[in-house]
Amino acid sequence: MKRISFLFISLCFFVSPIRAQIVNTESARMQSDTVGWLGSVGAAFCLTQNTEKIFQVNLEAHLQYKTSNDRGLWLILGNHGFLKIADSKFIADDLLHVRYNRKVNEWMRWEVFGQYQNNMITQIDSRMLIGTGPRFKLVKNKSFRLYAASLFMYEREKEKTNPVVKHSDLRNSSYVSFTYLPKENIELISTTYFQPLLKKFRDFRILNQITLGVKATQHFSLEVKWNYLHDRFPAGDAPRTTYLFATGLKYEL
């Protein structure tokens, strides 16, 4: 069975785009017993006029496929965004993430993923990732779910700097994620990632993402998102700390 939902962000405040840094696949997983395809598409628009006109757009798509034997799960995430200031400044970022999740037993799944991204603000000309590792279900009941994972990934990165700097590294990508459902119409998801460089442990990234969803009607929900990223050694002269706040409406068929 297919199910498609649409997300429109009606109000947003972006300090620095961090979508293409670390992908929170936990918040992208759709909890459903449906075999086959699920999906969503979304769009965010921000327009500010002060001394200069600032226009920002973000488009995103999400597909999920559960196999008929209920042991495999595919996730495909895509994102394109740009920021235009007046007529002379233009900033863009892109992301494509593919992940396969295989059920080993009731408490463990094995994941394999690949990703391509770029982000002009954080001075990433291109970053390609491929990784694998286990994901563990620690707690699962009617109102609370807790997961943890420890994956290893190969990272190949080209910085948008002069002179050009290239990296070829191995990183750990561990995360802890919980979902709290105090009521049937309220969902709170929090995920914290830690990604240290294996050859230099003090070179790390930390991401925390919190999403609060309140279902207003059968089809409409209000969503509030908060992202915080700290990169100990960012590309070029990009800031170490970036964050994002967004709120909007979600429509689900």
C-alpha positions in Angstrom: 0.0 0.0 0.0 1.2 3.5 -0.8 0.8 6.5 1.5 2.1 10.0 0.6 2.2 13.0 3.0 3.0 16.6 2.3 4.9 19.0 4.6 4.7 22.8 4.2 6.8 24.8 6.6 4.9 28.0 7.1 7.3 29.9 9.5 11.0 29.3 9.8 14.1 30.9 11.3 17.4 29.7 9.8 20.7 30.9 11.4 22.9 28.6 9.3 21.8 25.5 7.2 22.9 22.3 8.8 20.7 19.9 6.8 23.6 18.6 4.8 25.9 17.9 7.7 24.5 15.0 9.6 21.3 13.2 8.6 18.8 12.3 11.3 17.4 9.0 9.9 15.6 8.3 13.1 13.2 11.1 12.6 12.7 10.0 9.0 11.6 6.5 9.9 7.8 6.1 9.4 6.4 3.8 12.1 4.0 1.6 10.2 3.1 -2.1 9.6 2.4 -1.4 6.0 4.4 -3.4 3.5 5.5 -1.5 0.4 6.0 2.2 -0.2 5.5 5.2 2.1 6.6 8.7 1.4 6.5 12.4 1.9 7.4 15.6 0.2 8.0 19.0 1.7 8.8 22.6 1.0 9.9 25.5 3.2 9.9 29.2 2.1 11.4 32.2 4.0 11.3 35.8 2.7 12.8 38.7 4.7 13.0 42.3 3.7 15.1 44.8 5.7 18.2 46.5 4.3 18.3 43.7 1.7 15.8 41.1 0.5 16.6 37.6 1.7 14.9 34.6 0.1 15.3 31.0 1.2 13.8 27.8 -0.2 14.1 24.2 0.9 12.7 21.2 -0.9 12.8 17.7 0.5 11.5 14.2 -0.4 11.4 11.0 1.6 10.7 7.4 0.4 10.5 4.3 2.6 10.0 0.7 1.4 9.3 -2.2 3.6 9.9 -5.7 2.1 7.1 -8.3 2.1 8.9 -10.5 4.7 9.1 -7.6 7.1 12.9 -8.0 7.6 14.2 -5.3 5.2 13.6 -1.6 5.1 14.9 1.0 2.5 15.1 4.7 3.3 15.8 7.3 0.5 16.1 10.9 1.5 16.7 13.9 -0.8 17.1 17.6 -0.2 17.7 20.8 -2.2 17.9 24.3 -0.7 19.2 27.7 -1.6 19.5 31.1 -0.1 19.5 34.3 -2.1 20.5 37.7 -0.7 19.7 40.7 -2.9 20.8 39.9 -6.5 24.5 39.1 -6.0 24.7 36.4 -3.3 23.6 32.8 -3.8 24.1 29.8 -1.5 23.0 26.2 -2.1 23.1 22.8 -0.5 22.1 19.3 -1.7 21.7 15.9 -0.2 21.0 12.3 -1.2 20.9 9.6 1.4 20.2 5.9 0.8 20.0 3.4 3.8 19.1 -0.3 4.0 18.0 -1.7 7.4 18.0 -5.5 7.9 16.3 -7.2 10.9 18.6 -9.7 12.6 16.4 -10.4 15.6 13.9 -8.6 17.8 16.4 -6.2 19.4 19.1 -5.7 16.7 19.1 -4.6 13.0 22.1 -4.2 10.7 22.3 -1.0 8.6 24.2 -0.1 5.4 24.1 3.5 4.0 25.6 5.8 1.4 25.3 9.6 1.1 26.3 12.5 -1.1 26.1 16.1 0.0 27.4 19.6 -0.6 26.9 22.9 1.3 28.3 26.2 0.4 27.8 27.9 3.8 29.8 25.2 5.6 32.3 25.2 2.7 31.7 21.6 1.7 32.2 21.3 -2.1 31.4 17.6 -1.9 31.2 14.9 0.8 30.6 11.2 0.0 29.9 8.7 2.8 29.5 4.9 2.9 29.1 3.0 6.2 27.6 0.1 8.1 26.9 -1.1 11.6 24.3 -2.4 14.2 21.3 -0.6 15.5 19.8 -1.7 18.8 16.3 -1.5 20.2 16.8 -0.9 24.0 13.2 0.0 25.1 9.9 -0.2 23.3 6.4 0.2 24.8 3.2 2.1 24.1 4.5 5.5 25.1 8.4 5.3 24.9 11.0 3.9 22.5 14.7 4.0 22.9 17.3 3.1 20.2 21.1 3.2 20.0 23.6 2.5 17.2 27.3 2.4 16.6 28.3 2.6 12.9 31.6 3.0 11.0 31.9 5.0 7.8 34.4 6.0 5.2 34.3 9.7 4.4 35.7 11.4 1.3 35.5 15.2 1.4 36.5 18.1 -0.8 36.4 21.6 0.8 35.3 24.6 -1.1 38.5 26.6 -0.2 41.5 28.1 -2.0 43.7 26.1 -2.1 41.4 23.1 -2.3 41.7 20.7 0.7 40.7 17.1 0.4 40.1 14.4 3.1 39.8 10.7 3.1 39.0 9.4 6.6 37.3 6.8 8.7 34.8 7.9 11.3 32.5 6.3 13.9 28.9 7.4 13.8 27.1 6.6 17.1 23.7 7.9 18.1 21.0 7.6 20.8 17.4 8.3 19.9 14.2 8.2 21.9 10.5 8.8 21.0 8.1 9.9 23.7 4.3 9.6 23.1 2.6 11.2 26.2 -0.8 11.3 24.3 -2.1 9.8 21.0 -1.8 13.2 19.3 1.6 14.2 20.6 5.1 12.9 19.6 8.5 14.0 20.7 11.6 12.7 19.0 15.1 13.5 20.2 18.3 12.1 18.6 22.0 12.9 19.5 24.8 11.9 17.1 28.5 11.7 17.9 31.0 11.3 15.0 34.7 11.2 16.0 37.5 10.7 13.5 39.1 7.4 14.3 42.7 8.6 13.8 42.2 11.8 15.8 39.4 11.4 18.4 39.3 15.1 19.3 38.1 15.8 15.7 34.4 15.2 16.2 30.9 16.3 15.3 27.9 16.4 17.6 24.3 16.9 16.4 21.2 17.1 18.5 17.8 17.2 16.8 14.5 17.5 18.6 11.1 17.3 16.8 7.8 17.9 18.4 4.6 17.0 16.6 1.1 17.7 17.7 -1.7 16.2 15.6 -4.6 18.8 15.4 -6.9 16.8 13.1 -6.9 13.5 11.2 -4.7 15.0 8.5 -3.0 18.1 9.9 -0.2 18.3 12.5 1.9 21.1 13.8 5.6 20.4 13.9 8.4 22.2 15.7 12.1 21.3 14.9 15.3 22.3 16.5 18.8 21.3 15.2 22.1 22.0 16.9 25.5 21.1 15.3 29.0 21.5 16.6 31.9 20.5 14.3 35.2 20.7 16.2 37.2 21.1 12.9 34.9 22.5 10.2 35.8 23.0 6.6 37.7 26.3 5.8 36.6 29.1 8.1 33.1 27.9 8.5 31.6 28.3 12.1 32.1 25.5 14.5 28.5 25.8 15.8 25.4 26.2 13.7 21.7 25.8 14.6 18.2 25.8 13.0 14.7 26.4 14.3 11.6 25.7 12.2 7.9 25.3 12.7 5.1 24.5 10.3 2.2 22.3 9.3 2.2 18.7 8.0 -0.6 17.3 5.9 -0.9 13.5 5.7 -3.3 11.6 3.4 
